[in-house]
């Protein structure tokens, strides 16, 4: 869609005035909600009791996504695509719950989700002084980075030892503020209900990131503790009535990452280097998976989760790249940066290096090695599935011997329990799929880095990627969880002596990955963080906390209203109904991806077709908000975020409420479908007791 002139004008006005956030802009931390703005504009501002209850009812799925408790017995609701890993992992060739859906008839039939972890934010503490106080003026950027990391590790360990909980130090405002977040963890997570994927993703990739939508994108799980249903500190009651046009709503979730406070040089790097290369890689990988899937129905089932994820990422990143290619929007970003640079220069006591130039120089160095970092450290050391397991084991053994405050972040004591929960997951691994994906990843790395790179010589050693992948997958014992535990418990000596071909492969890659990771952390991240702290101080003087920090996959509260939006010369209504679902399917002759599952055809006569199904609001969201509850002023659950429209993809870099919308499933549609299509009366009674 082409942006209308009035929308573009509004966007530029927002970007050019950094002191004034757009009306509903902001992914706010729970200790810094713009209460004055809310009172003035909407006549309502939540109090401490409201905020505490919503915070304690909100959950984070540690592998990506959000959700909420919706009953006193640990029942949680999130999106189908957030729970897809669990649904896929409990499926078999004989029983495909992704295709056919899942519903536990009783609590003892709720299916365990291997490797899942759910977090609830229970405490927040400002530790800025401790983190920044560890950095001394005479330190080099590398030394400052090491001091910052060491202070963070100490704070996290002290907290974990004291509380027995997960503790993370979170940088905010580009390093201007550091918060210690303490989380209660649930690692016994079980599947209660999931619709068919076709129902959850009706319209497929064609309708993805669009509106109107007609998706039942929900997944219902239950947290257990000590073998019994968890009793959460808070849960969200189901709303008696839904949301009407103009209603103020809140979204509580864990937005993944945004780049709104980054410099123009960093955004230019995203536009020229990072996003194009990631897109090229994703398209290659999905092509490989589709070729594998085409060979048999079982192959298609095994690859479905990966294909879904890659397709979603491609469409999202194409939208992000389009936003970066908008010359007027980027000019407005440059104007805002010029204003801040002027403020910085006016307030500087003495001459010194320009932090924006420092960041730009570091970014150029990273651009030159981005392919190497992405291919080796991110692409291979975190490859699916067996090589990623082997890499974790190799690094676990090496890092565990080091003092806690100098380890790689993911191997600090405060993170080990979560890492082990994932490392020892009994989720199924399919040799043929793993081999195809590993061979392609090795082949892609070889093509990107060239024949003279140490990777090609050391890792491949004259063999083809296919030969290396086949030897590693066919000979490894790492599918056996006991074998993984034995290597970890045996420590560095056991890992060094192992002849398991996947461990051998990981040992070859690890030194190369560590080298390029050290380059990024010491010569890019450390430099940019220190310069960023200087910019943050200037921004702090000018605007204080009137701007929200960039997203960090931690709990935030956004707000907005239910509101139609203009598109293609007309207005798009703020909601859809079941009428629209059946009409859209009929308009396409009930052909994929707009086909209805048989139960939906059968029960059309039973549904109240005017029931609201999906709706949109102006709340500021991004990837990671999937599964976030939409909450009314009474603190009740009125819906669940599952997407944004195509215009919202620019929200990584800037926000506008002219056309960008968050897309949610309406609570009324959920109950209507559960009761009349799925016959889940007991589940409805737990969600929305009468």
Residue pairs with C-beta under 8 A, 6 or more apart in sequence:
1 567
1 568
1 646
1 647
3 11
3 647
3 659
4 566
6 658
7 566
7 656
7 658
7 659
8 328
10 656
10 658
11 329
11 332
11 654
11 656
11 658
12 328
12 329
12 332
14 20
14 21
14 22
14 25
14 654
14 655
14 656
15 329
15 332
15 333
15 335
15 336
15 654
16 332
16 335
16 336
17 336
18 336
18 339
18 340
18 539
18 542
18 543
18 547
19 542
19 543
19 546
21 34
21 546
21 547
21 548
21 655
22 655
22 656
22 657
23 41
23 657
24 558
24 559
24 560
24 561
24 618
24 619
24 620
24 657
25 548
25 620
25 655
25 657
26 34
26 547
26 548
26 558
26 559
26 620
26 655
27 255
27 258
27 548
27 549
27 551
27 556
27 557
27 558
27 620
27 621
27 622
28 34
28 548
28 556
28 557
28 558
29 124
29 172
29 179
29 548
29 549
29 554
29 555
29 556
29 557
30 51
30 55
30 121
30 124
30 555
30 556
30 557
31 124
32 545
32 548
33 45
33 46
33 51
33 557
34 546
35 45
35 46
36 45
38 44
38 45
38 46
38 248
38 559
39 45
42 248
42 559
44 248
44 633
46 54
46 250
46 633
46 635
50 635
51 557
52 234
53 234
53 635
54 234
54 236
54 250
54 252
54 557
54 631
54 635
55 121
55 234
55 252
55 555
56 120
56 121
56 122
56 232
56 233
56 234
57 68
57 69
57 232
57 234
57 235
57 236
57 252
57 629
58 66
58 67
58 68
58 120
58 121
58 252
58 253
58 555
58 628
58 629
59 66
59 67
59 68
59 69
59 76
59 78
59 118
59 119
59 120
59 223
60 66
60 67
60 118
60 119
60 120
60 121
60 183
60 254
60 553
60 554
60 555
61 67
61 78
61 82
61 116
61 117
61 118
61 627
62 116
62 117
62 118
62 119
62 418
63 85
63 115
63 116
63 117
63 422
64 82
64 256
64 553
64 624
64 626
65 78
65 79
65 81
65 82
65 254
65 624
65 626
65 627
66 78
66 82
66 252
66 253
66 254
66 624
66 625
66 626
66 627
66 628
66 629
66 641
67 76
67 77
67 78
67 79
67 82
67 118
67 221
67 627
67 628
67 629
68 76
68 77
68 78
68 235
68 236
68 252
68 627
68 628
68 629
68 637
68 640
69 75
69 76
69 223
69 232
69 234
69 235
69 236
70 76
70 77
70 235
70 236
70 238
70 629
70 637
70 687
71 235
71 686
71 687
72 231
72 232
72 235
73 222
73 229
73 230
73 231
73 686
74 186
74 222
74 223
74 224
74 225
74 229
74 230
74 231
74 232
75 192
75 220
75 221
75 222
75 235
75 686
75 687
76 118
76 189
76 220
76 221
76 222
76 223
77 218
77 219
77 220
77 221
77 627
77 629
77 637
77 640
77 687
78 218
78 219
78 221
78 626
78 627
78 640
79 200
79 217
79 218
79 219
79 626
79 627
79 640
79 641
79 642
80 87
80 194
80 195
80 197
80 200
80 201
80 216
80 217
80 218
80 219
81 200
81 201
81 217
81 308
81 312
81 626
81 642
82 219
82 626
82 627
83 113
83 191
83 194
83 219
83 221
84 98
84 197
84 219
84 305
84 308
85 113
85 116
85 305
85 427
86 111
86 113
86 114
86 116
86 189
86 191
86 219
86 221
87 97
87 98
87 102
87 191
87 194
87 219
88 98
88 304
88 305
89 113
89 114
89 115
89 427
89 428
90 97
90 102
90 111
90 112
90 113
90 191
91 97
91 98
91 301
93 298
93 301
96 301
97 194
98 196
98 197
98 301
98 304
98 305
99 196
99 197
99 198
99 301
100 196
101 194
101 195
101 196
101 199
101 678
102 111
102 191
102 193
102 194
103 192
103 193
103 194
103 678
103 680
103 683
104 110
104 111
104 190
104 191
104 192
104 193
107 222
107 229
110 190
110 191
110 192
110 222
111 190
111 191
112 188
112 189
112 190
112 191
113 189
113 190
113 191
113 221
114 425
114 426
114 427
115 421
115 422
115 424
115 425
115 427
116 187
116 189
117 185
117 186
117 187
117 189
117 418
117 421
117 422
118 185
118 186
118 187
118 189
118 223
119 166
119 183
119 184
119 185
119 186
120 183
120 184
120 186
120 232
120 233
121 181
121 182
121 183
121 554
121 555
122 165
122 182
122 183
122 184
122 233
123 163
123 180
123 181
123 182
124 179
124 180
124 181
124 182
125 179
125 180
125 182
126 177
126 178
126 179
126 180
127 155
127 169
127 178
127 179
127 180
128 176
128 177
128 178
128 179
130 151
130 155
130 178
131 148
131 151
131 152
131 155
131 169
131 178
132 148
132 178
132 533
133 151
134 147
134 148
134 150
134 151
135 144
135 147
135 148
135 530
136 144
136 147
139 147
141 522
141 526
141 527
141 530
142 522
142 523
142 526
144 526
144 529
144 530
145 521
145 522
145 525
145 526
145 529
145 530
146 406
146 526
148 526
148 529
149 405
149 406
149 409
150 405
150 406
151 405
152 169
152 178
153 404
153 405
153 406
153 407
153 409
153 412
153 414
154 404
154 405
155 167
155 169
155 180
156 167
156 168
156 169
156 180
156 412
156 413
156 414
156 415
157 167
157 404
157 405
157 412
157 413
157 414
159 165
159 167
159 180
159 182
159 414
160 166
160 167
160 413
160 414
163 182
165 182
165 183
165 184
165 185
166 182
166 183
166 184
166 185
166 414
166 415
166 417
166 418
167 180
167 181
167 182
167 183
167 414
168 180
168 181
168 183
168 414
168 554
169 178
169 179
169 180
169 181
170 178
170 179
170 180
170 181
170 552
170 554
171 177
171 178
171 529
171 552
172 178
172 179
172 549
172 550
172 552
173 261
173 536
173 539
173 540
173 549
173 550
174 261
174 262
174 529
174 532
174 533
174 535
174 536
174 539
174 550
175 529
175 530
175 532
175 533
175 536
176 532
176 533
176 536
176 537
176 539
176 540
177 536
177 549
181 554
181 555
185 417
185 418
186 223
186 224
186 225
186 230
187 421
188 223
188 224
188 225
188 227
189 221
189 222
189 223
189 224
190 221
190 222
190 224
191 219
191 220
191 221
192 220
192 221
192 222
192 683
193 218
193 219
193 220
193 674
193 678
193 680
193 683
194 200
194 218
194 219
194 220
195 216
195 218
195 673
195 678
196 597
197 304
197 308
198 592
198 593
198 595
198 597
199 215
199 216
199 597
199 600
200 215
200 216
200 217
200 218
200 219
201 208
201 215
201 217
201 308
201 593
202 213
202 214
202 215
202 216
202 581
202 584
202 585
202 593
202 594
202 596
203 210
203 213
203 214
203 215
203 584
203 593
203 594
204 592
204 593
204 594
205 311
205 312
205 315
205 593
206 593
207 213
207 215
207 593
208 311
208 312
208 315
208 643
209 315
209 316
209 319
209 643
209 644
209 645
209 646
209 648
209 649
210 645
210 646
211 572
211 614
211 616
211 645
211 661
211 663
212 572
212 573
212 576
212 580
212 584
212 614
213 576
213 614
213 643
213 663
214 576
214 578
214 580
214 581
214 584
214 613
214 614
215 614
215 642
215 643
215 665
216 613
216 665
216 669
216 670
216 673
217 640
217 642
217 643
217 665
218 640
218 642
218 665
218 670
220 683
222 229
222 230
223 229
223 230
223 232
224 230
225 231
236 629
236 631
236 635
236 636
236 637
237 635
237 636
237 637
238 636
238 637
238 667
238 671
238 687
238 688
239 632
239 634
239 636
239 637
239 638
239 667
240 636
242 612
242 615
242 638
242 639
242 666
242 667
242 668
243 249
243 562
243 615
243 617
243 630
243 632
243 638
243 639
243 666
244 562
245 561
245 562
245 563
245 564
245 574
246 561
246 562
246 563
247 561
247 562
247 632
248 559
248 560
248 561
248 632
248 633
249 559
249 560
249 561
249 562
249 617
249 619
249 630
249 631
249 632
249 638
249 639
250 557
250 558
250 559
250 619
250 630
250 631
250 632
251 557
251 558
251 559
251 560
251 617
251 619
251 621
251 625
251 628
251 629
251 630
251 631
251 641
251 662
252 555
252 556
252 557
252 628
252 629
252 631
253 555
253 556
253 558
253 621
253 624
253 625
253 626
253 627
253 628
253 629
253 641
254 553
254 554
254 555
254 556
254 624
254 625
254 628
255 551
255 553
255 556
255 558
255 621
255 622
255 623
255 624
255 625
256 551
256 553
256 622
256 623
256 624
256 625
257 550
257 551
257 552
257 553
257 622
257 623
257 624
257 652
258 550
258 551
258 622
258 651
258 652
258 653
259 266
259 267
259 270
259 550
259 652
259 653
260 550
260 652
260 653
260 654
260 655
261 539
261 547
261 549
261 550
262 550
263 337
263 356
263 359
263 360
263 535
264 330
264 333
264 334
264 337
265 356
265 359
265 360
265 363
266 359
266 363
266 528
267 324
267 330
267 333
267 653
269 363
269 364
269 366
269 367
270 320
270 324
271 321
271 324
271 325
271 330
272 367
273 367
273 370
274 367
274 370
275 317
275 320
275 321
275 324
276 321
277 370
277 371
277 374
278 317
278 374
279 314
279 317
279 318
279 321
281 374
281 379
281 444
282 310
282 313
282 314
282 317
283 314
284 440
284 444
285 306
285 310
285 437
285 440
285 441
285 444
286 307
286 310
286 311
286 314
288 436
288 437
288 440
289 303
289 306
289 307
289 310
289 436
289 437
290 303
290 307
292 299
292 303
292 432
292 433
292 436
293 299
293 300
293 302
293 303
293 304
293 307
294 300
299 432
299 433
302 430
302 433
303 433
306 384
306 437
316 623
316 649
319 646
319 649
319 650
320 649
320 650
320 652
320 653
322 649
322 650
323 329
323 649
323 650
323 652
323 653
323 654
324 330
324 653
326 650
329 650
329 653
329 654
332 654
333 653
333 654
337 356
340 535
340 538
340 539
340 542
341 354
341 356
343 538
343 541
343 542
344 355
344 534
344 535
344 538
347 538
347 541
353 531
355 531
355 532
355 534
355 535
356 531
356 535
358 527
358 528
358 530
358 531
359 527
359 528
359 531
359 532
361 527
362 523
362 524
362 527
362 528
362 531
363 524
363 528
365 523
365 524
366 373
366 520
366 524
369 516
369 519
369 520
371 448
371 449
372 448
372 449
372 453
372 516
373 516
373 517
373 519
373 520
375 444
375 445
375 448
375 449
375 455
376 445
376 449
376 455
376 509
376 512
376 513
376 516
377 513
377 516
377 517
377 520
379 441
379 444
379 445
380 387
380 391
380 441
380 442
380 445
380 509
380 513
381 387
381 388
381 391
381 395
381 506
381 509
381 510
381 513
382 388
382 391
383 391
383 437
383 438
383 441
384 434
384 437
385 429
385 434
386 429
386 434
386 438
386 472
386 473
386 476
386 478
386 479
386 502
387 438
387 441
387 472
387 502
387 505
387 506
387 509
389 423
389 478
389 484
389 502
390 476
390 478
390 500
390 502
390 503
390 505
390 506
391 506
391 509
391 510
391 513
392 419
392 423
393 423
393 478
393 484
393 487
393 488
393 495
393 503
393 506
394 495
394 503
394 506
394 507
394 510
395 408
395 411
395 510
396 411
396 419
396 423
396 488
397 487
397 488
397 490
397 491
397 492
397 494
397 495
397 496
398 492
398 495
398 510
399 407
399 408
399 411
400 407
400 411
400 491
400 492
401 491
401 492
404 412
404 413
405 412
408 517
409 415
410 419
411 419
420 488
423 484
423 488
424 481
424 484
424 485
425 481
426 481
429 479
431 473
431 474
431 479
434 473
435 469
435 470
435 473
435 474
436 469
438 469
438 472
438 473
439 465
439 466
439 468
439 469
439 470
440 465
442 459
442 460
442 465
442 468
442 469
443 465
443 466
445 455
446 455
446 456
446 460
446 465
449 455
449 456
450 456
454 512
455 509
455 512
458 508
458 512
459 468
459 505
459 508
459 509
459 512
460 468
468 505
471 501
472 501
472 502
472 504
472 505
473 502
475 500
475 501
475 502
476 500
476 501
476 502
476 503
477 483
477 500
478 484
478 500
478 502
478 503
483 500
486 494
487 494
487 495
487 498
487 500
487 503
495 503
495 507
496 507
498 504
539 547
548 556
551 622
551 624
553 624
558 619
558 620
558 621
558 625
558 662
559 619
560 617
560 618
560 619
560 620
560 657
560 662
561 617
561 618
562 574
562 575
562 615
562 616
562 617
563 574
563 616
563 617
563 618
563 657
563 661
564 571
564 572
564 573
564 574
564 616
565 571
565 572
565 616
565 645
565 647
565 658
565 659
565 661
566 572
566 658
566 659
567 659
572 616
574 615
574 616
574 617
575 612
575 613
575 614
575 615
575 616
575 666
576 612
576 613
576 614
576 615
577 609
577 610
577 611
577 612
577 613
578 607
578 608
578 609
578 610
578 611
578 613
578 669
578 672
579 609
579 610
580 613
581 596
581 600
581 613
582 596
582 604
582 609
584 594
585 594
585 595
585 596
587 594
588 594
590 596
599 677
599 678
600 677
603 676
603 677
606 676
606 677
607 672
607 673
607 676
607 677
608 672
611 666
611 668
611 669
611 672
612 666
612 668
612 669
613 665
613 666
613 669
614 663
614 664
614 665
614 666
614 669
615 639
615 663
615 664
615 666
616 645
616 661
616 662
616 663
616 664
617 630
617 661
617 662
617 664
618 657
618 660
618 661
618 662
619 630
619 641
619 662
620 651
620 655
620 662
621 628
621 641
621 644
621 648
621 651
621 662
622 644
622 651
622 652
625 641
625 662
626 641
626 642
626 643
627 640
627 641
627 642
628 640
628 641
629 637
629 639
629 640
629 641
630 637
630 638
630 639
630 640
630 641
630 664
631 637
631 638
632 638
637 667
638 666
638 667
639 664
639 665
639 666
639 667
640 664
640 665
640 667
640 670
641 662
641 663
641 664
642 663
642 664
642 665
643 662
643 663
644 651
644 660
644 661
644 662
644 663
645 659
645 660
645 661
645 663
647 656
647 659
647 660
647 661
648 660
648 661
648 662
650 656
650 660
651 660
667 688
670 687
671 684
671 687
671 688
674 680
674 683
674 684
674 687
675 681
675 684
